[in-house]
Amino acid sequence: GRICQLASLGNIITRAGVHLGGNIDYSGDSFDSYPNGLAALFGPDSVPDRGTVQIFCFIGLLELFVMKDIAGTGNEFVGDFRNGY
């Protein structure tokens, strides 16, 4: 659920024209030089494959090691991540 919510919000924000400042890589490509939506993942102007893999690996690490239920920390329901992060 939370991954879909973040993806939807990110799509809305970027389609509104709000992009991060600076460059996405050392070759000087800026964040706003990439298209919005699925075109950012597929197509001629898409984010490079290594960048996409890095994003998915980072999300996987967060899911496995940071965003987890820890017994005894006040979790009232499944998905309540009151574990200090």
N, C-alpha and C positions, 0 to 999 in steps of 0.2 A: 503494500500500500504506500509506504513512505517514498519508495523509489519512484513510483508513478506520480505521486504528488510533486516531488522535486522536478521531475522531467517536465510535467505540465507547466509548472511555474517558470522554469527556465525557458521553455518555448515561448510563453507569453511575454516574458521580459525581453528576450532577444528580438522578437517580432515587433516590439514597441520601440526598438532602436537603441536599447541600453546594452552596451558591451563593456567588458573589462578593458581598462586602459593598458597600454604597453604591448609587448610582443609575446606571442605564444611560443616562440622558439628562438634559437640563437641566430637563425638566418634572417630575422627581421620581419617575419610575417606577423601582422597585428591580429588581434582577436576579431575585429570587425571585418577582416578580409575574407572570412569564411561565411558561407551561406547559413540560413536558419533552417531549423527542422531536420527532416531526414536527409536533405541535400548536404548537410554537414557531415554525414556518415557515408553517403553514397553519391558518386558522381565525379565529374572532373575537378571540381574545386573543393573536394572534401578534405577533412582533417586527415593527415597521413595515418596509415595503418598502425604504426608504432604508438602514436599519440592516443588512438582509440583503445589500444590494448592497455596502455598505462592507466587510462581512466577507469576501465572495467576492473583491472587488478586492484586499484586503489579502493574502489567501492567494495570489492570482495574482501579486502583486508579489514575495512571498517565493519562490515557485516560480521566477520568471523571473530575479531578481537576486541572491538570497541563497543559496538551496539549489541550487547547481549544482556539477558536477564541474569542478575546476580542475586541469589537467595539472601534474604535478610537485609536488603538495602531499601526496603519500603516500596517494592513493586506492588502496586495495587491490582494490576491486570496485565495480561500478556501484551508486550510491546511498550510497557511503561519503563523507560530506561533512566531511572534515577540512580545512576551508578557513578556520578561525578563527572560525566562528560556532557 
